[in-house]
Amino acid sequence: MGRSPQKELGKAPPALWLLAAGGFFSLATTLLPDLAALFIYDRQGILRGEWWRLVSGHFVHFSHEHLVANLLALGASGWVFSRFGSHCLPRLWLTSTLAISISLLIFIPRMDFYGGLSGLVTAQFAFICVMGLNDREPLKILSQLGLIALVIKLFWEVSFGGSLLHSLGTQPFEPAPLAHLAGGLAGAWLARRKIDGGKRELGLATLANKERYVLKR
């Protein structure tokens, strides 16, 4: 018996719905300049109290190449991310976007505008790699290699002030390595919290089972 397309659609992980919404919003802000102006990271706007820009600014892009590259990376890492629990993705997006934007506000006061999902992609990749360290081989080895590659990439970007996309061609924006660094740290921190929380839950469950066993005896 064939499966209903509606049922299959309803079974899609929540993370995929969030990724689709983020992609659609990014596309809309790229095609509609007035919408981009309303949501872009604007330092002066944020200081005036337009706090939504701390989050929404990451979904605004400065070129079609910028948009396509970020959406491909976001979709690929987001699809892998869904295997660790889709419920974590909204928390990761909120935490990493705020961490990146606040870091830019504090440490790069000369940056009036910022946009792009690359910091968020870095956060997702860091989360995946740290979570994978608790997995079985070969995923554990792949996660270790991924973390090493990420550290090397971040070190190169921070040291030389560049980015991969910017080095491949002329882009109408200045790269912000700090955004990738802040995103990576946020993703790794959330992954560690999830791992530690899982261990605590496992420990409490084990203790409860032992107590029930003692009472039964």
C-alpha positions as CSV (number, residue, x, y, z in Angstrom):
1,M,0.0,0.0,0.0
2,G,1.4,3.4,-1.0
3,R,2.0,6.1,1.6
4,S,0.1,9.4,1.6
5,P,2.2,12.4,0.6
6,Q,0.4,14.4,3.3
7,K,1.5,11.9,6.0
8,E,5.1,11.9,4.7
9,L,5.1,15.7,4.8
10,G,3.8,15.7,8.3
11,K,6.6,13.4,9.5
12,A,9.3,15.9,8.4
13,P,11.6,16.7,11.3
14,P,10.9,20.2,12.9
15,A,14.4,21.2,12.1
16,L,13.7,20.9,8.4
17,W,10.7,23.2,8.7
18,L,12.8,25.8,10.5
19,L,15.6,25.5,7.9
20,A,13.0,26.0,5.2
21,A,11.6,29.0,6.9
22,G,15.0,30.5,7.4
23,G,15.9,29.9,3.7
24,F,12.6,31.5,2.6
25,F,13.2,34.5,4.8
26,S,16.7,34.9,3.5
27,L,15.5,34.7,-0.1
28,A,12.8,37.3,0.6
29,T,15.3,39.8,2.1
30,T,17.6,39.4,-0.8
31,L,14.9,40.0,-3.4
32,L,13.2,42.9,-1.5
33,P,15.6,45.7,-0.5
34,D,13.1,47.4,1.7
35,L,12.7,44.2,3.7
36,A,16.4,43.9,4.0
37,A,16.7,47.4,5.3
38,L,14.2,46.6,8.0
39,F,15.9,43.5,9.2
40,I,19.6,43.9,8.5
41,Y,22.1,44.1,11.4
42,D,22.3,47.9,11.7
43,R,24.5,49.1,14.6
44,Q,22.8,52.4,15.0
45,G,19.4,50.9,14.7
46,I,20.2,48.3,17.4
47,L,21.5,51.1,19.7
48,R,18.2,52.9,19.2
49,G,16.3,49.9,20.5
50,E,15.7,47.8,17.3
51,W,16.7,44.6,19.1
52,W,15.2,42.3,16.5
53,R,18.1,43.1,14.2
54,L,20.4,41.1,16.5
55,V,18.8,38.0,15.2
56,S,17.2,38.9,11.9
57,G,20.3,40.5,10.5
58,H,21.9,37.1,9.9
59,F,19.2,36.3,7.3
60,V,20.1,39.3,5.1
61,H,22.7,38.8,2.4
62,F,24.7,41.2,0.2
63,S,24.9,39.2,-3.0
64,H,23.2,36.3,-4.7
65,E,26.5,34.3,-4.4
66,H,26.6,35.1,-0.7
67,L,23.0,33.9,-0.3
68,V,23.4,30.6,-2.3
69,A,26.7,29.6,-0.6
70,N,25.2,30.2,2.9
71,L,21.9,28.4,2.1
72,L,23.7,25.3,0.8
73,A,25.9,25.2,3.8
74,L,23.0,25.8,6.2
75,G,20.9,23.2,4.6
76,A,23.6,20.5,4.6
77,S,24.7,21.1,8.2
78,G,21.1,21.4,9.3
79,W,20.1,18.1,7.7
80,V,22.9,16.4,9.7
81,F,22.0,18.4,12.8
82,S,18.5,16.9,12.8
83,R,19.9,13.5,13.8
84,F,20.9,14.9,17.2
85,G,17.4,16.2,18.0
86,S,15.4,18.8,16.1
87,H,14.3,20.5,19.3
88,C,17.8,21.9,19.8
89,L,17.9,23.9,16.6
90,P,15.8,26.9,17.6
91,R,17.9,27.3,20.8
92,L,21.1,27.0,18.8
93,W,19.9,29.7,16.3
94,L,18.8,32.1,19.0
95,T,22.0,31.6,21.1
96,S,24.4,31.8,18.2
97,T,22.9,34.8,16.5
98,L,22.8,36.7,19.7
99,A,26.4,35.7,20.6
100,I,27.6,36.8,17.2
101,S,25.7,40.1,17.1
102,I,26.7,41.1,20.6
103,S,30.3,40.2,19.9
104,L,30.2,42.5,16.8
105,L,28.6,45.3,18.8
106,I,31.3,45.1,21.5
107,F,34.5,44.3,19.7
108,I,33.9,45.8,16.2
109,P,32.2,49.2,16.8
110,R,33.3,50.4,13.4
111,M,31.1,47.8,11.7
112,D,27.8,49.5,10.9
113,F,26.1,46.7,9.0
114,Y,26.4,42.9,9.0
115,G,24.6,40.1,7.3
116,G,24.9,36.5,6.4
117,L,24.3,33.0,7.7
118,S,28.0,31.9,7.8
119,G,28.2,32.4,11.6
120,L,25.1,30.3,12.1
121,V,26.5,27.6,9.8
122,T,29.7,27.6,11.8
123,A,27.6,27.2,15.0
124,Q,25.7,24.2,13.5
125,F,28.9,22.6,12.3
126,A,30.6,23.0,15.7
127,F,27.6,21.5,17.5
128,I,27.6,18.5,15.2
129,C,31.3,17.8,15.7
130,V,31.2,18.1,19.5
131,M,28.1,15.9,19.7
132,G,29.8,13.4,17.4
133,L,32.7,13.0,19.8
134,N,30.3,10.8,21.9
135,D,29.4,8.7,18.9
136,R,30.8,5.4,17.7
137,E,33.5,5.1,15.1
138,P,33.8,6.1,12.3
139,L,31.6,9.0,13.1
140,K,33.7,9.8,16.2
141,I,36.8,10.0,14.0
142,L,35.0,12.2,11.4
143,S,33.9,14.5,14.2
144,Q,37.4,14.8,15.5
145,L,38.7,15.6,12.0
146,G,35.9,18.1,11.5
147,L,36.8,19.9,14.7
148,I,40.4,20.1,13.8
149,A,39.5,21.5,10.4
150,L,37.2,24.0,12.0
151,V,39.9,25.2,14.4
152,I,42.4,25.6,11.6
153,K,39.8,27.5,9.5
154,L,39.0,29.9,12.4
155,F,42.6,30.4,13.2
156,W,43.4,31.3,9.6
157,E,40.4,33.7,9.3
158,V,41.1,35.5,12.6
159,S,44.8,35.7,11.8
160,F,44.5,37.0,8.3
161,G,41.1,38.7,8.4
162,G,39.7,36.7,5.5
163,S,37.0,34.2,4.7
164,L,36.6,31.3,2.3
165,L,33.9,32.9,0.1
166,H,35.7,36.3,0.1
167,S,39.0,34.6,-1.0
168,L,37.2,32.9,-4.0
169,G,36.2,36.2,-5.6
170,T,35.2,39.8,-5.2
171,Q,32.3,40.2,-2.8
172,P,30.7,43.6,-1.9
173,F,31.3,43.2,1.8
174,E,34.1,43.0,4.4
175,P,34.5,39.5,6.0
176,A,33.9,39.3,9.8
177,P,36.0,36.4,11.2
178,L,34.7,37.2,14.7
179,A,31.2,36.1,13.6
180,H,32.5,32.7,12.7
181,L,34.5,32.4,15.9
182,A,31.6,33.5,18.1
183,G,29.2,31.1,16.3
184,G,31.6,28.2,16.6
185,L,32.1,28.8,20.3
186,A,28.3,29.1,20.8
187,G,27.6,25.8,19.0
188,A,30.3,24.0,20.9
189,W,29.1,25.3,24.2
190,L,25.5,24.2,23.5
191,A,26.6,20.8,22.5
192,R,28.6,20.4,25.7
193,R,25.5,21.5,27.7
194,K,23.4,18.9,25.9
195,I,25.9,16.1,26.5
196,D,26.3,17.0,30.2
197,G,22.6,17.3,30.6
198,G,22.1,13.9,29.1
199,K,24.7,12.4,31.5
200,R,22.9,14.0,34.4
201,E,19.5,12.6,33.3
202,L,21.1,9.2,32.8
203,G,22.6,9.4,36.3
204,L,19.4,10.4,37.9
205,A,17.5,7.7,36.0
206,T,20.1,5.1,37.1
207,L,19.8,6.3,40.7
208,A,16.0,6.1,40.6
209,N,16.1,2.6,39.2
210,K,18.5,1.5,42.0
211,E,16.2,3.0,44.6
212,R,13.2,1.2,43.2
213,Y,15.2,-2.0,43.2
214,V,16.1,-1.6,46.8
215,L,12.5,-0.8,47.8
216,K,11.2,-3.9,46.0
217,R,13.7,-6.1,47.8
